[in-house]
Amino acid sequence: MSTLHFSHSQHAHCESGVTANLLRHQGINISEPMAFGIGAGIFFAHIPFLKVSGTPGTTFRTWPGAIFKRVTERLHIDIHTQKFSTPEKAMQALDDVLAAGKPAGMLSSVYYLPYLPEAFRFHFNAHNLVVYGKEGNEYLVSDPVVETTTRIAPEDLAKARFAKGTPEPKGFMYYIKSAPSQVQYEKAIQAGIKQTCFFMLSPPLPWFGNKAIGLLAKKITKYPQKLTPRKASLYLGNVIRMQEEIGTGGAGFRFLYAAFLQEAGQLLQRDDLQQYAKELTAIGDDWRNFAYSAARLMKDRKNDLVSFDELGDMLRAVGDKEKQFFHKLQVIKW
């Protein structure tokens, strides 16, 4: 099987990184922040009754697959997406796509990717990567969170693509069928910003959008009364991990989205968008301070120790700032 020439770039986040890498392979020069923003990738949800690895589900991004789908729709790029009933069908379909000379993006479980350091491998089933070729019995992988390209055995890749848990990848694979020689960004940027503001401000249920930040703040203040010290640390640790370590670029994607607003402001010659980029970067600093304080509490350091009540207050203040921020962003004139 022939191997494609595929230009690999390391990125902050897996799906926006895969999207940018696949589009650049098609000759469309798009940055990761631009892909993330057009795809309305930033979000927030805290779902206490949905347990992921034993802890309440918390996410700072939209659902898997949405970024790639939205970006390609808004830039009028023809794509194919597919799930599979068995690993055999999924691997055969991958071989067929590679034989046709196309790189393929796919969902996988971090836990079953042996090229990642063991410390980073845990049960997270929404990791995106690109397979761009096959040499001998190994697949060639462009994983955007890794510095260079790598390889994986077919049995490991199949296991990663069909991991059990929430969500189940079910071999989900996607690739670009065709793309225009040039794309127009202005309307795509507008649509991405409008959708982001809608999802952050409009969900009526308390588990989604900006309301969920307040919900998490309230839950955190009750951890000492309702949980054992060990479980409280586990719950808090999972929030920090999803915010700072799961390919967010820090502060739960706030810095990445700010980079998008800055680039969009430069591209469209909009000073207001560049000012909003600075504002969101400052809010990202507040998120990072929350994570730092939460980590200190988890480690039970005695000096200058923050309380669970204070953590809740910090998070509530961040949520209030974000609510004002997205309200202002929502009503800008185009």
N, C-alpha and C positions, 0 to 999 in steps of 0.2 A: 504494500500500500504506500503510495507516495506521501511525502510529508510537505505540508504547506509552509511557505515562509510566513510566519506570524510574528508581528512586532509586539512584544510583551512590555507592559508598563505596570509598575507597582502602584497601588492606589490605597486610599483610606478605607473604602467600603467595597464589599465583594460585588454586589449587583450593579451599582453605578460604575464600578471599575470594569466589570465584564462588559457592560453596555458600551462604555467609551472605547474599550479595546476592540470589540466587534465592529463598531462603527468606523473606527480608524482603519481597520482592515479593509473596509469598503471604500476608503478614500475620503471619509467625512471627518474632518479635523475637529473633534469635540473634546472638551475637557471633562474630567470626572465631575467637578462641581456643576457644570452646565447640564450634564446628563441627570444628575441628582435633582436639580431644581426643576427642569422641564418635566421630569418624571414624578414631581411632587412626592419625593421620597421621605421627607421629614414628617413625623407623626408622633403621637404618644398614646399609649394605652396601658392601663393597669387593671388586670382581670383577676381578682383574688381567688375566685372559684376555679380558675383554670391553672392547674399545677403543671409546671415544666421542670423536670428533674427535682420534683418535691417542693418547689417554691412557687409562689404566685407569679403568673405570667406578667411580665413588664416588657414593653417594646418601645423603642424610640423611632421606629421606621414603619413605613407602610408594609402591606403584606407581600410575601415573596412573589416575584414575577411581575409586579405592578409597574416598577420603574421601567424595565425594558419594554413592556407593552405600551406604556404611555408615551415614552420618548419616540419610539418607532411610529406610533400612530400620528403624533403631532408633527413629525418630520416627514411623513408620507413615505415610510419605508416598509416594504413588503416582507413579512416574517412568517415563520412556521413555528408553532408550539405544539407539544404533544406529551401526554402521559402514557404509561404502559402498564399492562396487567402483570407482566412477568419480567424478571431481569434478562432472560434470554431475548425477548422481543426488544427490550430497551437497548441492549448491547449490539444486536444486529442492526437496529435502526441507526445507531451511532456509526457503526462501520460503513453503512450505506452513505451517510452524509459525508463522512470523511473521504470516501471513494469518489464522491461527486465534487471534491475540492472545496468543501465548506467547513470552517471551524464551527463547533457547536458549544453553546452555553448550556449549563445544566445545574440543577439543584443537587446538593449532597449533604451528608452528615460530616461535620468536622471530626467526629470521633473516629471515623474509619479511613482517614487520610494519613497514611503512614509517613508521608514526606513532611508533615507538620511536627514540630517538637511536641513531645508527649505532654508537656505542661499546658499546651494550648488545645489539646484534644479532649473535648467533652461532648455530651449529647446535645448538639445543636444542629437541627436538620434543615436549615434554610441557608446554607452556604453555597454561593455561586462560584463556578469556575468555568474555564474554557478548555475543551479538548480540541487540539488542532492537528493531530496526526498520530501515526502509529509506526513504531519501529520494532521489528521482531514481535514479541508478545507483550510489549508495553505501550501504553498510551502516553502521548506527549501532552503535558498540562501547562496551561497558563493560568495560574491562580493569582488574582490581583493583589492579595495580601502578602504574597511571597516575592522576594526580590528578583529571583530569576525563574525561568521555566524549569519544569521538573518532569518526572515520570511516575507512572503508577501501574501496577499490575491489574489485569482485567478483573480478577476476583475481588480485589480491594475496591476498585471503582464500582463494580456491581453492588457490593455490600453498602458502599456509601450512598449510592443512588436509591437503594431500597431499604434504608434504615427505618425501623419502627419508632413510633413516638409522635409527638405533636410539633409541627405538622409532618405528615408522611410525604417524602419527595415523590414517591411512585415513579421514579425514573424520569421526572420532568426534564425535557430537553427543548431548546429553542435555537433557531438560527435565522440569519438574514437570507432571504431569497433574492432580493434585488433592492437597489437603492438609487435615487436620482444622483446625478453628478454634482448638484448643488442643492443646499437646503436653506430655507428661510427660518430664522430664529425668532423674530419678533413676536409673531402670534403664538408660537410654541412657548415662549417665556411667559407671556401673559396668561395663557391657559394653565401653565404649571403653578404660577403664583396664586391665581384665583382658586384652583383646586386645593392647594395647601391651606389657604386661609379658611376655606369652607370646611375642610376636615378637622382643622384645629379648633374652630369656633362653633360649628353647627351641630355636632352629634348630641342628641337629646339624652342619651344614656350616660350615666356617670363614669363609665369605664373607659371612655374614648375621648380623645381630643384634650383641650385645655382643662376641662372639668376633672379629668382623671389625675392631673397633677395634684389638685386639691384633695382628691380621694386618697392618693398615696400618702400625702402629708398627714392626713387624719389617721390612716392606718399605722404609720410609723410611730406616732405618739402613743399608740396603744400596744405596741410590741412588748414593752416590759410587763404589762399586766396580763397579756393573753398568750405569750410565748415563753418558752424556756430561754435562758440566755444564749444557748447554742443555736436554737432555731431562729431567734431574733437576729443573730449575727449572720446566719445563712441567708435569711430573707433580705437583709440589708446588703450583704455581699453580692447577691444576684442583681440587685438594682444597680450597684456600682459597676459590676461587670458588663451589664447590658449597655450602660451609659458610656463607659470609658474604654472598654476592651474589645467589644464585639465589632471591630471594624468601623467605628463611628467617626474616627478622626478626632475624638474627644468631645466631651460635653453633649453627648447624645445627638450628634450630627449638627449642633448649632454652628460650629465653626465651618463645617462644610457648606451649610446652607448660606452662611454669611459670605463665603467665597463665591457662591453662585450669584448672590445679589450684587456683589462688587463687579463681577465679570459682566453681568447683565447690564449694570449701570454704565460701564465703559462701552459696551457694544451698542447700546441704544442711546448713549449720550444723555443718561438720566442721573442727575446729581442726587435726586431723592433716593434712588435705589442704593447708591453708594453710601449715603448717610444711614440708611436702614441697615446696611451691612455692618457699619461700625456699632450701631445700637445692638444688633443681635450678637456680635462678638462679645460685647460687655455682658450680655445675658449669659452667654456661654461661659464666661469667667465665673459667674455666680453658680452655674451648674457644677463647674469644676471645684469650686470652694465647698459646695455641698458634698461632693464625692470625697474630697480630702477630709472633711470633718467626720463623715460617716466612717471612713476607713480608720481614723483615730479611735472612734468609739468602738469599732469592732476589735481593735487591738488592745482595748482596755488600758490605754495609757492614762496615768493618774494626773499628769500635769496639764492644766488647761483643757480638761475633758469636756466635750460637748454632750448635752443630754439628748434623749430621744425627742423631748418636747422642743428643744432648740432646733434639732434637725427638721422637725415638722414645720416650724416657723420659717426656716430658711427656704424650704421647698415651697411653702405657700407664697412667700414673697416672690420667688422666681416665677411661679405660675401667674401671679398678678401682673408682673412685668410683661410676660409673654402674651397675656390676654390683650393688654394695651397695644403691644407691638403688632400683633396680627390684625387687630381692629384697624390700625392706621394703614397697614400694608394692604388691607382688603379694599379700602376706599380710594386708593390712588387713581388719578385720571390717566387714561391711556390715549 
